[in-house]
């Protein structure tokens, strides 16, 4: 059955930001080590990087007025509206791999990503 334009638009505008179980465990461990219990992950996009835009992750204790708020695997996520335009449907994962370990962001909106995976263009 083919989706209508309204169904596709609804799915896109309600797209969430998802954190995998492995990434959630790592984020909680980092929050604990930095003594930031009860904080949320702020995910945003900033200009720069080799592909034009870079991901920015930090911990914040307070939600801002126009933030989109998500919860995934026990982690609260804040995302400003401008960044959300580029981060709809993102999945954040974590790997312990020696060569390419760390947080990995799978962004369905990215047209191009750099080799290290920290910047993209849309």
Secondary structure by P-SEA (a helix, b strand, c coil): ccccaaaaaaaaaabbbbbcaaaaaaaaaaaaaaccccbbbbbbccccccccbbbbbbbbccccccccccccccbbbbbcaaaaaaccbbbbbbbccccccccccccccccccccccccccc
